[in-house]
Amino acid sequence: MPKLAIGGYNDNLAVYDLDVAAGTVVPLVATTPSTNASWLVPHPSAKGIWFSTSEVDPGAVRVFTVGENGGVRTNSCRCSSG
């Protein structure tokens, strides 16, 4: 089932299973620490790898992994963006 990651201007990142046929989302983990993850996108071909921006000063782009159970490993990579 596809995953849906939701961030925002806070310190949390939530992951859900996305059931397109039923039109529902099911929470997989409560929240995972992530600072201002305002833009999230999955890697186009590497399953489980996601990218996010972290709108802080200085800004950052983060790479993290999402497991099948929705567990997030947020410290995979962090690169300064400015």
KAMORA-V154342 format. One record per residue. SS is DSSP state (~ for helix, > for strand, _ for the rest). PSI is psi in whole degrees, 0 to 359 (none if undefined). D_FIRST is the distance of its C-alpha to the first C-alpha in whole Angstrom. Layout:
# KAMORA-V154342
[[SS & PSI & D_FIRST] [SS & PSI & D_FIRST]]
This chain:
# KAMORA-V154342
[[_ & 138 & 0] [> & 152 & 4] [> & 150 & 7] [> & 121 & 10] [> & 133 & 13] [> & 123 & 16] [_ & 200 & 20] [_ & 193 & 23] [_ & 63 & 27] [_ & 196 & 27] [_ & 23 & 26] [> & 152 & 22] [> & 124 & 19] [> & 147 & 16] [> & 137 & 12] [> & 154 & 10] [> & 136 & 6] [> & 111 & 6] [> & 96 & 7] [_ & 318 & 9] [_ & 318 & 11] [_ & 344 & 12] [_ & 35 & 12] [> & 160 & 12] [> & 139 & 10] [> & 121 & 11] [> & 136 & 13] [> & 320 & 12] [> & 151 & 15] [> & 289 & 18] [> & 158 & 19] [> & 137 & 20] [> & 129 & 23] [_ & 124 & 23] [_ & 116 & 26] [_ & 51 & 26] [_ & 84 & 23] [_ & 345 & 23] [> & 123 & 21] [> & 139 & 18] [> & 138 & 16] [> & 153 & 14] [_ & 141 & 16] [_ & 335 & 16] [_ & 343 & 15] [_ & 102 & 15] [_ & 131 & 12] [_ & 352 & 12] [> & 131 & 15] [> & 159 & 16] [> & 147 & 19] [> & 155 & 21] [> & 154 & 24] [> & 102 & 26] [_ & 81 & 29] [_ & 177 & 32] [_ & 112 & 35] [_ & 153 & 35] [_ & 165 & 32] [> & 154 & 29] [> & 131 & 26] [> & 147 & 24] [> & 130 & 21] [> & 164 & 19] [> & 147 & 16] [> & 120 & 13] [_ & 170 & 12] [_ & 329 & 9] [_ & 0 & 11] [_ & 357 & 11] [_ & 137 & 14] [> & 133 & 16] [> & 105 & 19] [> & 344 & 21] [> & 28 & 24] [> & 316 & 23] [> & 142 & 25] [> & 123 & 27] [> & 132 & 30] [> & 141 & 32] [_ & 12 & 32] [_ & none & 36]]
